[in-house]
């Protein structure tokens, strides 16, 4: 008798129209039975998710968890979502021609939250998915007739906050220009709506972060992380890897300690930067940043309440207000 495989199981579930709790347990055994998750298994999960079946609640836990494991924990070095894997994920989500579902958005968020570093376009994809869902009234964040197109709900503010926090966890401490543009577009599209009060605060602080935040800690590049991973994995001979490092330290007194840290094969280099100077430099809004903000605020010819809140926040937090912003500041009372 032929041993059942994941593809056959998925096809049978699609034909049956339902994924039960027992089915989710079986899926876990298929996927994690060999202690590894592959892109082919991920594609099978997407096929099942895109079939529009009825699903047990546990499906909504398995799907993002498995996708995160594929793209982050199964990658090398572990914890880095590569450009190729980000392309694969976005391709899987958009392949069926439908808007991104909440389950798929959860998978993207799971990747962003698990990863030490992820391509910025993956976070932009998540932000734009939420913005499009708000504006069109359908998609990843929309469930329930009480949600109106073009109105930002409390739940959607929290999802936006989660996306931005996940991006910070990936090393993007400051909001990027591309992310700020998406937030401004969403604000412009919903400016007359009865949005959740929390949106005004999130918008003001996120845009101010883009204009004023220091770059902060950035994880090492993937090639550096790979070098560290290789170095740690080297056999523990006198000069090899972590074992070799500590052998040097304990075998030669002070000279052994010096030799251990002088070893050029050790990829752990200190980050030589003055954080205080970086904070002071970035708190000042530059000419380029001020020009961008004036252009964004002036596109529709109206200074709206959220934009006034943003200007007031900058005036309070920035040690120097750029001259280009002073006419707007005077109106932001």
Beta strands, then each sheet from edge to edge (+ up, - down):
strand 1: 18-19
strand 2: 54-55
sheet 1: 1+ 2+
end
